Amino acid sequence: MRLWLVRHAAVQLAPGICYGASDVPADPEHTAACAQRLAQALPEMPAVRCSPLGRCRNLADALQARRPGLQAAIDPRLAEMDFGHWEGQPWDGIGAAALAAWTDDFAQHRPGGGEPLAEFLGRVGQALQATAALGVPQALWITHAGVIKAVRWLLADAGPITRADQWPTDSVACGDWCVLELPAIRG
């Protein structure tokens, strides 16, 4: 199975702001351009899932307008990681001590009182298993950079994450995508 992982369009927010689970708007022109490129690139797609956040739903709607046969089902497991009270703050204003507390216990710490990485990986892993179990040749997720990184981590089968420097640093740009091969589910 091939899993298309699409990141939402650029958000209408100043650079350097933490906005994980916040429902911030995406740039409408960038959303339309991404949907157009994606509509031209996608093969027949029997399974389309989308984060519940507006920046992803808007892209799913724009894509469906260009490819009416694509119906996106909302999947809350595809939402970005929740950074609690850090949401909406500049990353450089969060403070070195708060960031160090997170990176020192990267898997279990609740950044900003939000979602620990271990829980985030768990829900993304559940969505990944559910998608793989569909048994279709292609699937599409419209989601976020953190979810895409989580999928890469999970597919690498690197075991439990214990340190921040283990987390994938490569990212998919806003409005872009990658395609990954999912292993077959063993019955």
Salt bridges, closest charged atoms under 4 A:
ASP75 OD2 - ARG77 NH2 2.91
GLU115 OE2 - ARG123 NE 2.77
GLU119 OE2 - ARG110 NH2 2.92
ASP165 OD1 - ARG163 NE 2.88
ASP170 OD2 - ARG152 NH1 2.94
ASP176 OD1 - ARG37 NH2 3.62
GLU181 OE2 - ARG2 NE 3.24
